[in-house]
Amino acid sequence: MSALPRPQPRAGVLKIDAYVPGKSDAPGAERVFKLSSNETPLGPSPNAIAAYRSVADNLQDYPDGASTALREAIGRVFGLDPARLVCGAGSDELINLVADAYLCDGDEAIHTTHAFLMYPIAILGSGATPVVAPERNYTADMDAILERVTPRTKLVFLANPNNPTGTYVPFDEVKRLHRGLPPSVLLVLDAAYAEYVRRNDYEAGIELVATSDNVVMLRTFSKIHGLAAARLGWLYGPQHVVDALNRIRGPFNVNTPAMMAGIAAVQDAAHVERSRVHNDHWLPWLTQEISKLGLTVTPSVGNFLLIHFPETKGRTAADADAFLTKRGLVLRRVAAYKLPNALRMTVGGEEANRLVVAALSEFLGTRN
C-alpha cells in the first residue's frame, strides 16, 4: 500500500466553501454603518453588560461545564425543563454538534435553496451529502422537502424565519412536514429570529419539540439579545437527543462571561420588547420606501430585508454594494446564497435606515 504524501481530510471537507461573514468596514468612508450581519441597533441589555463585567476578576476559573444557571434561566422564561436544554457557543456550534452526532459517511441531510450557509458546511464536514430542496417564492416548500427524503436521510434543517430571505413557514405547515417525515429523521428547527415575528400563524417550535421524539429547536442570543460577540445559543430537544449532544460537546463550551450576560439578557423582557418595537416600525418603513424606488423587496418577518436589483449594467447588486460602501453603508452580498442579484440589509437605527434609502435613490437616479 502506497503512503500518501501528507495527511488528508475527509473528502467532504474539501467540498466546503468556507463561510465568509458580512463585511464590517468601508475603506475611505468617514463613518461606517454596519448593516451586514443582522445585529441589533439597540445593542445588548444594560443588565447583560453589567453581568458580563461582573466576572472580570475571576477569569482564572473554569466555567460551569453544564451551563446550569443559564439553562435554568432559559427554562424559567420559556417554561421549559432545563434538563432538555443544551447551550453552545452560538447556534453555529449546536448545528455542528447535531450534524456530528447524527450524520456519517453516506448519509443525507436536507436544507432549502437559500438556507443558512452553515447547514451544508456542517453536513459536508460530517461526511454526509447535502440535499437541496427548491423554494417557492423564496420560501421553504414542505412538499419539495418531503419529496427528497430517502432511506439515507437523517436530518432536515429548516430555518424559520429563514436567513437571508426573511420569509417564514406557518406552524401548520411545519407540523405537516413533521408528520411526513419518518420517525428516524431528526427535524432541526432553527428559530434564530423567532423573537421578531409578529404573525399569529407562527410558532418557534417549542410545542412540537415537547410532543415529539425527532424534533429539536435552536435559538440564539446573537440577534435580538445583542450578544453576537459573546457567542451564545441554546437547543431544546428530546432527552435522548440532549444526552447524545452532551456526550460530544466540549466540557467548557460556553464561557462564564457569556453565560452571565445570557442570564441577564433572557430575563430582561423590557429590552427585548424595545427591540421588537423598533423593528416593527422600521422594517415596514424600509420595505415601503425601498419599494417606492422601483426595487423588489422580499416580505420579511426578521430584522433584515432582501433587496433585489436588476441585471442592468450599472444597476446590479454588485454596483449598488460598491456605491453604498463608498458612503459607509455596509450591506451583505448574498451571492453565496444563490442570490447574486440581491443585497441583504439589516434594520439599523433611524439615521442608518434613512441614509440607505437616500443613497439607493441617488444610485438609481430617482427621487424619493
C-alpha positions in Angstrom: 0.0 0.0 0.0 1.5 3.3 -1.1 1.8 6.1 1.5 0.0 9.4 1.0 2.4 12.4 0.7 0.6 14.2 3.5 -2.4 13.9 5.9 -5.7 14.1 4.0 -9.0 15.4 5.4 -12.2 13.5 4.6 -13.5 14.2 1.1 -16.5 16.3 2.3 -14.2 18.9 3.9 -12.6 19.8 0.6 -16.0 20.4 -0.9 -16.8 23.1 1.6 -16.9 26.7 0.5 -15.7 28.4 3.7 -18.2 30.7 5.4 -17.5 34.4 4.7 -19.2 36.7 7.2 -20.6 40.0 6.2 -18.0 42.7 5.8 -17.7 45.3 8.5 -15.6 48.1 7.0 -15.8 50.7 4.3 -12.3 51.9 3.5 -12.2 55.7 3.0 -15.6 56.3 4.5 -15.8 58.9 7.2 -18.5 57.0 9.1 -19.5 53.3 8.8 -22.9 51.9 9.4 -22.6 48.1 9.5 -25.9 46.6 8.2 -24.5 43.3 7.0 -24.8 40.9 9.9 -28.3 41.3 11.3 -27.0 42.8 14.6 -29.5 44.8 16.7 -29.0 48.6 16.6 -30.1 48.8 20.2 -27.2 46.7 21.5 -27.5 44.4 24.5 -29.4 44.9 27.6 -27.5 47.1 30.1 -28.1 44.3 32.6 -26.3 41.9 30.3 -23.3 44.3 30.0 -23.2 44.6 33.8 -23.4 40.9 34.3 -20.6 40.3 31.8 -18.3 42.7 33.6 -19.2 41.3 37.0 -17.0 38.2 36.4 -13.9 40.0 35.0 -12.0 39.4 38.2 -12.5 35.6 38.0 -11.3 34.7 34.6 -8.9 32.2 36.0 -11.8 29.9 36.9 -13.2 27.4 34.5 -16.9 27.9 33.7 -19.7 25.6 34.8 -19.4 22.9 32.2 -23.2 22.2 32.3 -24.3 25.9 31.9 -26.6 25.1 34.8 -27.7 28.6 35.8 -28.1 29.7 32.2 -30.3 26.6 31.4 -32.4 27.3 34.4 -32.9 30.9 33.5 -34.0 29.9 29.9 -36.2 27.3 31.4 -38.0 29.8 33.7 -38.5 32.3 30.9 -39.9 29.8 28.3 -41.4 27.3 30.7 -39.0 24.5 29.7 -37.3 21.7 31.5 -33.7 22.7 31.9 -32.7 19.1 31.6 -33.8 19.2 27.9 -31.6 22.2 27.1 -28.1 22.3 25.6 -26.2 25.6 25.5 -23.4 26.3 23.0 -21.1 28.8 21.6 -23.7 30.3 19.3 -26.3 28.2 17.4 -23.5 27.5 14.9 -21.8 25.2 17.4 -25.2 23.4 18.0 -25.7 22.9 14.3 -22.3 21.2 14.1 -23.0 19.1 17.2 -26.2 17.8 15.7 -24.5 17.0 12.4 -21.6 15.3 14.2 -23.9 13.3 16.4 -26.4 12.1 13.7 -24.5 12.0 10.4 -21.8 9.8 8.9 -20.4 8.9 5.5 -23.2 8.0 3.0 -26.0 9.8 4.9 -28.0 12.7 3.6 -29.4 15.8 5.1 -31.8 18.2 3.6 -31.9 22.0 3.5 -33.6 24.5 1.2 -32.0 26.5 -1.6 -31.4 29.8 0.1 -31.0 28.5 3.7 -28.3 29.4 6.2 -24.8 28.5 4.8 -23.8 26.7 8.0 -26.1 23.8 7.1 -24.2 22.5 4.1 -20.9 23.2 5.9 -21.9 21.1 8.9 -23.3 18.3 6.7 -20.2 18.1 4.5 -17.9 18.3 7.5 -19.7 15.3 9.0 -19.1 13.2 5.9 -22.7 13.3 4.7 -24.3 14.7 1.5 -26.4 17.9 1.4 -29.6 17.6 -0.5 -31.1 20.9 -1.6 -34.9 21.3 -1.7 -36.1 24.1 -4.0 -38.0 27.0 -2.5 -41.2 28.7 -3.7 -41.2 32.5 -3.8 -38.0 32.4 -1.6 -39.9 30.4 1.0 -39.3 26.8 2.1 -41.6 24.3 0.3 -42.7 21.5 2.6 -43.6 19.2 -0.4 -40.2 19.8 -2.0 -38.5 18.7 1.2 -40.6 15.6 1.7 -40.1 14.6 -2.0 -36.3 14.4 -1.3 -36.5 12.2 1.8 -34.8 8.8 1.1 -33.7 5.9 3.4 -30.4 7.8 3.6 -32.0 11.0 5.1 -31.0 11.5 8.7 -31.6 15.3 9.2 -33.8 18.1 7.8 -32.7 21.6 8.6 -35.4 24.3 8.4 -34.6 27.9 9.2 -37.9 29.6 10.3 -37.7 32.5 9.7 -35.1 32.0 7.0 -31.9 33.9 6.6 -31.3 35.7 4.2 -34.7 35.8 2.7 -36.7 36.8 5.8 -39.6 34.5 4.9 -41.3 32.1 7.2 -43.4 28.9 7.2 -46.7 28.9 9.2 -46.7 26.4 12.0 -49.4 24.2 10.4 -47.1 23.7 7.5 -44.2 22.8 9.8 -46.4 20.3 11.6 -47.3 18.8 8.2 -43.7 18.5 7.3 -43.0 16.7 10.6 -46.0 14.3 10.0 -44.5 13.4 6.7 -41.0 12.5 8.0 -40.0 9.0 9.1 -39.5 8.9 12.9 -35.8 8.2 12.3 -35.3 11.6 10.7 -34.4 14.5 13.0 -36.1 17.8 12.2 -33.9 20.7 13.2 -35.9 24.0 13.5 -33.6 27.0 13.5 -35.5 29.8 15.1 -32.7 32.4 15.4 -35.1 35.2 14.5 -38.2 34.0 16.3 -38.5 36.9 18.7 -39.1 39.4 15.8 -42.0 37.5 14.3 -45.5 39.1 14.9 -47.6 36.6 12.9 -50.4 34.7 14.5 -49.7 31.6 12.5 -46.1 31.3 13.5 -44.6 29.2 16.3 -40.8 28.8 17.0 -41.2 25.0 17.6 -41.4 24.6 21.4 -44.8 22.8 21.2 -43.6 20.4 18.5 -40.4 19.6 20.4 -42.4 19.0 23.6 -44.6 16.4 21.9 -42.1 14.7 19.6 -39.1 12.4 19.7 -37.5 13.7 16.5 -37.6 17.5 16.6 -35.1 20.0 18.1 -35.3 23.8 18.2 -32.3 26.1 18.0 -32.2 29.7 19.4 -29.5 32.3 19.6 -28.5 35.3 21.8 -26.8 36.9 18.8 -29.8 38.7 17.3 -32.4 40.4 19.4 -30.4 40.0 22.6 -27.4 41.7 21.0 -24.8 39.2 22.3 -23.2 38.2 19.0 -19.7 38.8 20.3 -20.3 36.5 23.3 -21.2 33.5 21.0 -24.2 32.0 22.8 -27.0 29.8 21.7 -29.3 27.1 23.0 -31.1 24.0 21.9 -34.4 22.4 23.2 -34.9 18.8 22.4 -36.0 15.3 23.5 -34.0 13.9 26.3 -32.3 11.3 24.2 -31.0 13.9 21.7 -29.8 16.1 24.6 -28.0 13.1 26.0 -26.2 12.4 22.7 -25.1 16.0 22.2 -23.8 16.3 25.8 -21.6 13.3 25.1 -19.7 15.0 22.3 -19.8 18.7 23.1 -16.7 20.3 24.7 -16.8 20.2 28.5 -16.5 24.0 28.8 -18.0 25.1 25.5 -19.8 28.2 27.0 -17.6 30.8 28.7 -18.6 32.3 32.0 -19.0 36.0 30.9 -21.3 34.8 28.1 -23.3 32.7 30.5 -23.8 35.6 32.9 -24.7 38.0 30.1 -27.1 35.5 28.7 -28.9 35.0 32.1 -29.4 38.8 32.4 -30.4 39.2 28.8 -33.0 36.5 28.7 -34.6 37.9 31.8 -34.8 41.5 30.5 -38.2 41.3 28.8 -38.4 45.1 28.5 -35.2 45.3 26.5 -36.4 42.6 24.2 -39.7 44.4 23.7 -38.0 47.7 22.9 -36.0 45.9 20.2 -39.2 44.4 18.7 -41.0 47.7 18.7 -38.0 49.3 16.9 -38.1 46.6 14.3 -41.9 46.8 14.0 -41.6 50.4 13.0 -38.5 50.4 10.7 -39.0 47.1 8.8 -42.2 48.1 7.1 -40.9 51.6 6.6 -37.8 50.4 4.8 -39.8 47.9 2.8 -42.2 50.6 1.6 -39.5 53.3 0.9 -37.2 51.0 -1.0 -40.1 49.6 -3.0 -41.0 53.1 -4.0 -37.6 53.3 -5.7 -38.7 50.5 -8.0 -36.7 47.8 -6.3 -38.3 44.5 -5.2 -38.2 43.6 -1.5 -39.0 40.1 -0.3 -41.5 40.4 2.5 -39.6 39.8 5.7 -40.6 38.9 9.3 -37.0 39.2 10.6 -34.8 42.1 11.4 -33.5 42.4 7.9 -34.8 42.5 4.3 -33.7 41.1 1.0 -33.5 43.8 -1.7 -33.4 42.6 -5.4 -31.6 44.6 -8.1 -31.9 44.4 -11.9 -29.2 42.8 -14.1 -28.8 46.0 -16.0 -25.2 47.1 -16.2 -24.5 49.8 -13.6 -27.6 48.9 -11.6 -26.7 45.4 -10.3 -26.4 44.3 -6.7 -22.6 44.4 -7.0 -22.8 48.0 -8.4 -25.2 49.0 -5.5 -22.9 47.4 -3.0 -19.9 49.3 -4.2 -21.9 52.6 -4.3 -23.2 52.2 -0.8 -19.9 51.0 0.7 -18.2 54.2 -0.5 -20.7 56.1 1.6 -20.1 53.9 4.7 -23.3 51.9 4.3 -22.3 48.3 4.5 -24.9 45.7 3.4 -24.5 42.0 2.7 -23.7 40.4 -0.6 -25.6 37.2 -0.8 -24.3 35.6 -4.0 -23.1 32.6 -1.9 -26.8 32.0 -1.0 -27.5 31.7 -4.7 -28.9 35.3 -4.8 -26.4 37.1 -6.9 -28.8 39.9 -7.8 -29.7 40.8 -4.2 -28.4 42.5 -1.1 -29.5 41.8 2.5 -29.9 44.9 4.7 -30.2 44.7 8.5 -32.7 47.0 10.0 -30.5 49.7 11.6 -31.0 52.8 13.6 -33.0 55.7 12.2 -30.0 57.5 10.8 -28.7 54.5 9.0 -32.1 53.5 7.6 -32.7 56.9 6.2 -29.2 57.2 4.7 -29.6 53.8 2.9 -32.9 54.9 1.3 -31.4 58.2 0.3 -28.3 56.6 -1.1 -30.3 54.0 -3.1 -32.4 56.8 -4.5 -29.2 58.5 -5.6 -27.8 55.3 -7.0 -30.9 54.6 -9.1 -31.1 58.2 -10.3 -34.6 58.7 -8.8 -36.0 61.0 -6.2 -37.9 59.6 -3.2 
